[in-house]
Amino acid sequence: MEKLTDRFIERAIPECFALSIMLLLLTYIAINEKNQNMKKGYLGLIGFCILKLVTTISTHIKLLTVPAFTVLFMWLISHHLW
Protein backbone atom coordinates (compact mmCIF):
# COMPACT_ATOMS: atom_id res chain seq x y z
CA MET A 1 0.00 0.00 0.00
CA GLU A 2 2.84 2.41 0.77
CA LYS A 3 4.41 1.77 -2.62
CA LEU A 4 1.10 2.58 -4.34
CA THR A 5 0.70 5.74 -2.28
CA ASP A 6 4.24 6.90 -3.02
CA ARG A 7 3.84 6.18 -6.72
CA PHE A 8 0.50 7.97 -6.79
CA ILE A 9 1.95 11.05 -5.09
CA GLU A 10 5.05 11.13 -7.29
CA ARG A 11 3.39 10.55 -10.65
CA ALA A 12 -0.36 10.99 -10.64
CA ILE A 13 -0.80 14.15 -8.59
CA PRO A 14 1.55 16.33 -10.72
CA GLU A 15 -0.08 15.04 -13.91
CA CYS A 16 -3.57 15.64 -12.53
CA PHE A 17 -2.56 19.14 -11.44
CA ALA A 18 -1.21 19.97 -14.91
CA LEU A 19 -4.32 18.58 -16.61
CA SER A 20 -6.57 20.53 -14.24
CA ILE A 21 -4.81 23.79 -15.07
CA MET A 22 -5.06 23.03 -18.79
CA LEU A 23 -8.75 22.19 -18.33
CA LEU A 24 -9.40 25.51 -16.58
CA LEU A 25 -7.54 27.43 -19.29
CA LEU A 26 -9.40 25.68 -22.13
CA THR A 27 -12.73 26.26 -20.39
CA TYR A 28 -11.98 29.97 -20.01
CA ILE A 29 -10.98 30.25 -23.68
CA ALA A 30 -14.05 28.29 -24.85
CA ILE A 31 -16.42 30.51 -22.85
CA ASN A 32 -14.97 33.68 -24.38
CA GLU A 33 -14.72 32.32 -27.96
CA LYS A 34 -17.13 33.88 -30.47
CA ASN A 35 -16.64 31.46 -33.38
CA GLN A 36 -18.87 28.39 -32.96
CA ASN A 37 -16.52 26.08 -34.87
CA MET A 38 -13.61 27.04 -32.63
CA LYS A 39 -15.83 26.59 -29.58
CA LYS A 40 -16.61 23.01 -30.69
CA GLY A 41 -12.89 22.36 -31.07
CA TYR A 42 -12.23 23.64 -27.57
CA LEU A 43 -15.05 21.44 -26.25
CA GLY A 44 -13.33 18.45 -27.86
CA LEU A 45 -10.05 19.35 -26.15
CA ILE A 46 -11.87 19.79 -22.84
CA GLY A 47 -13.41 16.35 -23.26
CA PHE A 48 -9.99 14.90 -24.00
CA CYS A 49 -8.54 16.48 -20.85
CA ILE A 50 -11.38 15.07 -18.75
CA LEU A 51 -10.86 11.60 -20.21
CA LYS A 52 -7.11 11.78 -19.64
CA LEU A 53 -7.61 12.94 -16.06
CA VAL A 54 -10.03 10.11 -15.28
CA THR A 55 -7.78 7.55 -16.97
CA THR A 56 -4.73 8.75 -15.02
CA ILE A 57 -6.48 8.57 -11.67
CA SER A 58 -8.14 5.23 -12.33
CA THR A 59 -4.89 3.67 -13.59
CA HIS A 60 -3.03 4.65 -10.46
CA ILE A 61 -5.73 3.36 -8.13
CA LYS A 62 -6.13 0.18 -10.22
CA LEU A 63 -9.78 0.76 -11.11
CA LEU A 64 -9.74 0.28 -14.87
CA THR A 65 -13.49 0.16 -15.59
CA VAL A 66 -13.92 3.88 -14.92
CA PRO A 67 -12.39 5.07 -18.26
CA ALA A 68 -14.80 2.91 -20.25
CA PHE A 69 -17.80 4.46 -18.54
CA THR A 70 -16.29 7.93 -18.94
CA VAL A 71 -15.78 7.39 -22.68
CA LEU A 72 -19.38 6.24 -23.01
CA PHE A 73 -20.60 9.26 -21.02
CA MET A 74 -18.54 11.71 -23.11
CA TRP A 75 -19.79 10.07 -26.33
CA LEU A 76 -23.39 10.53 -25.20
CA ILE A 77 -22.76 14.17 -24.26
CA SER A 78 -21.01 14.95 -27.55
CA HIS A 79 -23.86 13.47 -29.60
CA HIS A 80 -26.38 15.38 -27.52
CA LEU A 81 -24.52 18.71 -27.94
CA TRP A 82 -24.03 18.51 -31.68
PAROVO-366126 format. One record per atom (N, C-alpha, C): residue in one letter; atom name; x, y, z. Coordinates in steps of 0.02 Angstrom, whole numbers, padded with zeros to 5 digits, always signed. Example, Ala and Ser with C-alpha at 12.3 -4.5 7.8 and 13.67 -1.06 7.14 Angstrom:
<nodes>
<rest:A, atom:N, east:+00660, north:-00284, up:+00390> .
<rest:A, atom:CA, east:+00615, north:-00225, up:+00390> .
<rest:A, atom:C, east:+00660, north:-00165, up:+00390> .
<rest:S, atom:N, east:+00642, north:-00112, up:+00354> .
<rest:S, atom:CA, east:+00684, north:-00053, up:+00357> .
<rest:S, atom:C, east:+00645, north:+00002, up:+00394> .
</nodes>
This chain:
<nodes>
<rest:M, atom:N, east:+00041, north:-00060, up:+00000> .
<rest:M, atom:CA, east:+00000, north:+00000, up:+00000> .
<rest:M, atom:C, east:+00043, north:+00063, up:+00000> .
<rest:E, atom:N, east:+00099, north:+00062, up:+00037> .
<rest:E, atom:CA, east:+00142, north:+00121, up:+00039> .
<rest:E, atom:C, east:+00173, north:+00134, up:-00029> .
<rest:K, atom:N, east:+00191, north:+00080, up:-00065> .
<rest:K, atom:CA, east:+00220, north:+00089, up:-00131> .
<rest:K, atom:C, east:+00170, north:+00121, up:-00179> .
<rest:L, atom:N, east:+00107, north:+00099, up:-00175> .
<rest:L, atom:CA, east:+00055, north:+00129, up:-00217> .
<rest:L, atom:C, east:+00044, north:+00202, up:-00200> .
<rest:T, atom:N, east:+00044, north:+00218, up:-00136> .
<rest:T, atom:CA, east:+00035, north:+00287, up:-00114> .
<rest:T, atom:C, east:+00093, north:+00330, up:-00138> .
<rest:D, atom:N, east:+00154, north:+00307, up:-00129> .
<rest:D, atom:CA, east:+00212, north:+00345, up:-00151> .
<rest:D, atom:C, east:+00211, north:+00356, up:-00227> .
<rest:R, atom:N, east:+00194, north:+00303, up:-00263> .
<rest:R, atom:CA, east:+00192, north:+00309, up:-00336> .
<rest:R, atom:C, east:+00137, north:+00357, up:-00357> .
<rest:F, atom:N, east:+00080, north:+00354, up:-00324> .
<rest:F, atom:CA, east:+00025, north:+00399, up:-00340> .
<rest:F, atom:C, east:+00044, north:+00471, up:-00327> .
<rest:I, atom:N, east:+00077, north:+00484, up:-00271> .
<rest:I, atom:CA, east:+00097, north:+00552, up:-00255> .
<rest:I, atom:C, east:+00151, north:+00577, up:-00303> .
<rest:E, atom:N, east:+00198, north:+00535, up:-00321> .
<rest:E, atom:CA, east:+00253, north:+00556, up:-00364> .
<rest:E, atom:C, east:+00231, north:+00566, up:-00437> .
<rest:R, atom:N, east:+00185, north:+00526, up:-00461> .
<rest:R, atom:CA, east:+00169, north:+00527, up:-00533> .
<rest:R, atom:C, east:+00100, north:+00555, up:-00548> .
<rest:A, atom:N, east:+00050, north:+00532, up:-00513> .
<rest:A, atom:CA, east:-00018, north:+00550, up:-00532> .
<rest:A, atom:C, east:-00038, north:+00620, up:-00512> .
<rest:I, atom:N, east:-00019, north:+00641, up:-00453> .
<rest:I, atom:CA, east:-00040, north:+00707, up:-00430> .
<rest:I, atom:C, east:-00011, north:+00763, up:-00473> .
<rest:P, atom:N, east:+00054, north:+00763, up:-00491> .
<rest:P, atom:CA, east:+00077, north:+00817, up:-00536> .
<rest:P, atom:C, east:+00043, north:+00816, up:-00605> .
<rest:E, atom:N, east:+00030, north:+00756, up:-00631> .
<rest:E, atom:CA, east:-00004, north:+00752, up:-00695> .
<rest:E, atom:C, east:-00076, north:+00777, up:-00690> .
<rest:C, atom:N, east:-00110, north:+00759, up:-00637> .
<rest:C, atom:CA, east:-00178, north:+00782, up:-00626> .
<rest:C, atom:C, east:-00180, north:+00857, up:-00617> .
<rest:F, atom:N, east:-00131, north:+00885, up:-00582> .
<rest:F, atom:CA, east:-00128, north:+00957, up:-00572> .
<rest:F, atom:C, east:-00118, north:+00993, up:-00639> .
<rest:A, atom:N, east:-00073, north:+00968, up:-00680> .
<rest:A, atom:CA, east:-00060, north:+00999, up:-00746> .
<rest:A, atom:C, east:-00122, north:+00994, up:-00790> .
<rest:L, atom:N, east:-00155, north:+00937, up:-00790> .
<rest:L, atom:CA, east:-00216, north:+00929, up:-00831> .
<rest:L, atom:C, east:-00272, north:+00973, up:-00805> .
<rest:S, atom:N, east:-00277, north:+00983, up:-00740> .
<rest:S, atom:CA, east:-00328, north:+01026, up:-00712> .
<rest:S, atom:C, east:-00317, north:+01099, up:-00732> .
<rest:I, atom:N, east:-00255, north:+01121, up:-00732> .
<rest:I, atom:CA, east:-00241, north:+01189, up:-00754> .
<rest:I, atom:C, east:-00256, north:+01198, up:-00828> .
<rest:M, atom:N, east:-00238, north:+01148, up:-00868> .
<rest:M, atom:CA, east:-00253, north:+01151, up:-00939> .
<rest:M, atom:C, east:-00328, north:+01151, up:-00951> .
<rest:L, atom:N, east:-00365, north:+01112, up:-00911> .
<rest:L, atom:CA, east:-00437, north:+01109, up:-00917> .
<rest:L, atom:C, east:-00469, north:+01177, up:-00899> .
<rest:L, atom:N, east:-00445, north:+01209, up:-00847> .
<rest:L, atom:CA, east:-00470, north:+01275, up:-00829> .
<rest:L, atom:C, east:-00455, north:+01327, up:-00884> .
<rest:L, atom:N, east:-00395, north:+01325, up:-00912> .
<rest:L, atom:CA, east:-00377, north:+01371, up:-00965> .
<rest:L, atom:C, east:-00420, north:+01361, up:-01027> .
<rest:L, atom:N, east:-00429, north:+01298, up:-01047> .
<rest:L, atom:CA, east:-00470, north:+01284, up:-01106> .
<rest:L, atom:C, east:-00543, north:+01304, up:-01095> .
<rest:T, atom:N, east:-00568, north:+01294, up:-01035> .
<rest:T, atom:CA, east:-00637, north:+01313, up:-01019> .
<rest:T, atom:C, east:-00644, north:+01389, up:-01023> .
<rest:Y, atom:N, east:-00597, north:+01426, up:-00997> .
<rest:Y, atom:CA, east:-00599, north:+01499, up:-01001> .
<rest:Y, atom:C, east:-00597, north:+01523, up:-01073> .
<rest:I, atom:N, east:-00554, north:+01493, up:-01113> .
<rest:I, atom:CA, east:-00549, north:+01512, up:-01184> .
<rest:I, atom:C, east:-00613, north:+01495, up:-01221> .
<rest:A, atom:N, east:-00642, north:+01436, up:-01208> .
<rest:A, atom:CA, east:-00703, north:+01415, up:-01242> .
<rest:A, atom:C, east:-00762, north:+01459, up:-01225> .
<rest:I, atom:N, east:-00766, north:+01482, up:-01163> .
<rest:I, atom:CA, east:-00821, north:+01525, up:-01143> .
<rest:I, atom:C, east:-00817, north:+01592, up:-01179> .
<rest:N, atom:N, east:-00757, north:+01618, up:-01188> .
<rest:N, atom:CA, east:-00748, north:+01684, up:-01219> .
<rest:N, atom:C, east:-00742, north:+01682, up:-01295> .
<rest:E, atom:N, east:-00743, north:+01623, up:-01325> .
<rest:E, atom:CA, east:-00736, north:+01616, up:-01398> .
<rest:E, atom:C, east:-00801, north:+01634, up:-01432> .
<rest:K, atom:N, east:-00797, north:+01673, up:-01486> .
<rest:K, atom:CA, east:-00857, north:+01694, up:-01524> .
<rest:K, atom:C, east:-00873, north:+01646, up:-01581> .
<rest:N, atom:N, east:-00822, north:+01618, up:-01612> .
<rest:N, atom:CA, east:-00832, north:+01573, up:-01669> .
<rest:N, atom:C, east:-00857, north:+01505, up:-01644> .
<rest:Q, atom:N, east:-00914, north:+01482, up:-01671> .
<rest:Q, atom:CA, east:-00943, north:+01420, up:-01648> .
<rest:Q, atom:C, east:-00901, north:+01359, up:-01666> .
<rest:N, atom:N, east:-00869, north:+01360, up:-01724> .
<rest:N, atom:CA, east:-00826, north:+01304, up:-01743> .
<rest:N, atom:C, east:-00766, north:+01297, up:-01697> .
<rest:M, atom:N, east:-00736, north:+01353, up:-01679> .
<rest:M, atom:CA, east:-00680, north:+01352, up:-01632> .
<rest:M, atom:C, east:-00704, north:+01329, up:-01563> .
<rest:K, atom:N, east:-00764, north:+01350, up:-01544> .
<rest:K, atom:CA, east:-00791, north:+01329, up:-01479> .
<rest:K, atom:C, east:-00801, north:+01254, up:-01476> .
<rest:K, atom:N, east:-00823, north:+01224, up:-01532> .
<rest:K, atom:CA, east:-00830, north:+01151, up:-01534> .
<rest:K, atom:C, east:-00762, north:+01116, up:-01529> .
<rest:G, atom:N, east:-00712, north:+01146, up:-01559> .
<rest:G, atom:CA, east:-00644, north:+01118, up:-01553> .
<rest:G, atom:C, east:-00619, north:+01121, up:-01482> .
<rest:Y, atom:N, east:-00632, north:+01177, up:-01449> .
<rest:Y, atom:CA, east:-00612, north:+01182, up:-01379> .
<rest:Y, atom:C, east:-00650, north:+01133, up:-01335> .
<rest:L, atom:N, east:-00714, north:+01121, up:-01350> .
<rest:L, atom:CA, east:-00752, north:+01072, up:-01313> .
<rest:L, atom:C, east:-00723, north:+01002, up:-01322> .
<rest:G, atom:N, east:-00699, north:+00987, up:-01382> .
<rest:G, atom:CA, east:-00666, north:+00923, up:-01393> .
<rest:G, atom:C, east:-00603, north:+00916, up:-01352> .
<rest:L, atom:N, east:-00564, north:+00970, up:-01348> .
<rest:L, atom:CA, east:-00503, north:+00968, up:-01307> .
<rest:L, atom:C, east:-00519, north:+00962, up:-01233> .
<rest:I, atom:N, east:-00572, north:+00995, up:-01212> .
<rest:I, atom:CA, east:-00593, north:+00990, up:-01142> .
<rest:I, atom:C, east:-00614, north:+00918, up:-01126> .
<rest:G, atom:N, east:-00651, north:+00887, up:-01172> .
<rest:G, atom:CA, east:-00671, north:+00817, up:-01163> .
<rest:G, atom:C, east:-00610, north:+00771, up:-01159> .
<rest:F, atom:N, east:-00561, north:+00785, up:-01202> .
<rest:F, atom:CA, east:-00499, north:+00745, up:-01200> .
<rest:F, atom:C, east:-00463, north:+00752, up:-01133> .
<rest:C, atom:N, east:-00460, north:+00813, up:-01108> .
<rest:C, atom:CA, east:-00427, north:+00824, up:-01043> .
<rest:C, atom:C, east:-00464, north:+00787, up:-00987> .
<rest:I, atom:N, east:-00530, north:+00789, up:-00989> .
<rest:I, atom:CA, east:-00569, north:+00754, up:-00937> .
<rest:I, atom:C, east:-00556, north:+00679, up:-00942> .
<rest:L, atom:N, east:-00556, north:+00652, up:-01003> .
<rest:L, atom:CA, east:-00543, north:+00580, up:-01011> .
<rest:L, atom:C, east:-00473, north:+00562, up:-00987> .
<rest:K, atom:N, east:-00424, north:+00602, up:-01003> .
<rest:K, atom:CA, east:-00355, north:+00589, up:-00982> .
<rest:K, atom:C, east:-00349, north:+00592, up:-00906> .
<rest:L, atom:N, east:-00383, north:+00640, up:-00876> .
<rest:L, atom:CA, east:-00381, north:+00647, up:-00803> .
<rest:L, atom:C, east:-00411, north:+00586, up:-00769> .
<rest:V, atom:N, east:-00469, north:+00564, up:-00793> .
<rest:V, atom:CA, east:-00502, north:+00505, up:-00764> .
<rest:V, atom:C, east:-00459, north:+00443, up:-00775> .
<rest:T, atom:N, east:-00431, north:+00436, up:-00834> .
<rest:T, atom:CA, east:-00389, north:+00378, up:-00848> .
<rest:T, atom:C, east:-00327, north:+00376, up:-00804> .
<rest:T, atom:N, east:-00296, north:+00434, up:-00794> .
<rest:T, atom:CA, east:-00237, north:+00438, up:-00751> .
<rest:T, atom:C, east:-00253, north:+00417, up:-00680> .
<rest:I, atom:N, east:-00306, north:+00445, up:-00653> .
<rest:I, atom:CA, east:-00324, north:+00429, up:-00584> .
<rest:I, atom:C, east:-00343, north:+00355, up:-00577> .
<rest:S, atom:N, east:-00384, north:+00331, up:-00623> .
<rest:S, atom:CA, east:-00407, north:+00261, up:-00617> .
<rest:S, atom:C, east:-00350, north:+00211, up:-00628> .
<rest:T, atom:N, east:-00302, north:+00228, up:-00669> .
<rest:T, atom:CA, east:-00245, north:+00183, up:-00679> .
<rest:T, atom:C, east:-00203, north:+00178, up:-00616> .
<rest:H, atom:N, east:-00193, north:+00234, up:-00583> .
<rest:H, atom:CA, east:-00151, north:+00233, up:-00523> .
<rest:H, atom:C, east:-00186, north:+00201, up:-00463> .
<rest:I, atom:N, east:-00252, north:+00201, up:-00462> .
<rest:I, atom:CA, east:-00286, north:+00168, up:-00406> .
<rest:I, atom:C, east:-00311, north:+00099, up:-00427> .
<rest:K, atom:N, east:-00291, north:+00077, up:-00486> .
<rest:K, atom:CA, east:-00306, north:+00009, up:-00511> .
<rest:K, atom:C, east:-00381, north:-00004, up:-00519> .
<rest:L, atom:N, east:-00417, north:+00046, up:-00542> .
<rest:L, atom:CA, east:-00489, north:+00038, up:-00555> .
<rest:L, atom:C, east:-00499, north:+00053, up:-00629> .
<rest:L, atom:N, east:-00491, north:+00003, up:-00672> .
<rest:L, atom:CA, east:-00487, north:+00014, up:-00743> .
<rest:L, atom:C, east:-00554, north:+00014, up:-00780> .
<rest:T, atom:N, east:-00610, north:+00004, up:-00745> .
<rest:T, atom:CA, east:-00674, north:+00008, up:-00779> .
<rest:T, atom:C, east:-00700, north:+00079, up:-00785> .
<rest:V, atom:N, east:-00673, north:+00125, up:-00746> .
<rest:V, atom:CA, east:-00696, north:+00194, up:-00746> .
<rest:V, atom:C, east:-00685, north:+00227, up:-00814> .
<rest:P, atom:N, east:-00627, north:+00220, up:-00848> .
<rest:P, atom:CA, east:-00619, north:+00253, up:-00913> .
<rest:P, atom:C, east:-00670, north:+00232, up:-00965> .
<rest:A, atom:N, east:-00690, north:+00169, up:-00964> .
<rest:A, atom:CA, east:-00740, north:+00145, up:-01013> .
<rest:A, atom:C, east:-00807, north:+00181, up:-01002> .
<rest:F, atom:N, east:-00828, north:+00188, up:-00940> .
<rest:F, atom:CA, east:-00890, north:+00223, up:-00927> .
<rest:F, atom:C, east:-00884, north:+00298, up:-00942> .
<rest:T, atom:N, east:-00825, north:+00326, up:-00931> .
<rest:T, atom:CA, east:-00815, north:+00397, up:-00947> .
<rest:T, atom:C, east:-00817, north:+00408, up:-01022> .
<rest:V, atom:N, east:-00787, north:+00364, up:-01061> .
<rest:V, atom:CA, east:-00789, north:+00370, up:-01134> .
<rest:V, atom:C, east:-00861, north:+00365, up:-01158> .
<rest:L, atom:N, east:-00899, north:+00319, up:-01132> .
<rest:L, atom:CA, east:-00969, north:+00312, up:-01151> .
<rest:L, atom:C, east:-01008, north:+00375, up:-01133> .
<rest:F, atom:N, east:-00996, north:+00402, up:-01073> .
<rest:F, atom:CA, east:-01030, north:+00463, up:-01051> .
<rest:F, atom:C, east:-01012, north:+00522, up:-01096> .
<rest:M, atom:N, east:-00948, north:+00530, up:-01113> .
<rest:M, atom:CA, east:-00927, north:+00586, up:-01156> .
<rest:M, atom:C, east:-00955, north:+00577, up:-01226> .
<rest:W, atom:N, east:-00960, north:+00516, up:-01251> .
<rest:W, atom:CA, east:-00990, north:+00504, up:-01317> .
<rest:W, atom:C, east:-01063, north:+00524, up:-01317> .
<rest:L, atom:N, east:-01099, north:+00507, up:-01264> .
<rest:L, atom:CA, east:-01169, north:+00527, up:-01260> .
<rest:L, atom:C, east:-01177, north:+00602, up:-01256> .
<rest:I, atom:N, east:-01135, north:+00635, up:-01218> .
<rest:I, atom:CA, east:-01138, north:+00708, up:-01213> .
<rest:I, atom:C, east:-01122, north:+00740, up:-01280> .
<rest:S, atom:N, east:-01070, north:+00716, up:-01314> .
<rest:S, atom:CA, east:-01051, north:+00748, up:-01377> .
<rest:S, atom:C, east:-01105, north:+00739, up:-01430> .
<rest:H, atom:N, east:-01139, north:+00682, up:-01431> .
<rest:H, atom:CA, east:-01193, north:+00674, up:-01480> .
<rest:H, atom:C, east:-01254, north:+00715, up:-01461> .
<rest:H, atom:N, east:-01263, north:+00728, up:-01398> .
<rest:H, atom:CA, east:-01319, north:+00769, up:-01376> .
<rest:H, atom:C, east:-01306, north:+00843, up:-01392> .
<rest:L, atom:N, east:-01243, north:+00865, up:-01385> .
<rest:L, atom:CA, east:-01226, north:+00935, up:-01397> .
<rest:L, atom:C, east:-01226, north:+00954, up:-01471> .
<rest:W, atom:N, east:-01206, north:+00908, up:-01514> .
<rest:W, atom:CA, east:-01202, north:+00926, up:-01584> .
<rest:W, atom:C, east:-01268, north:+00913, up:-01616> .
</nodes>
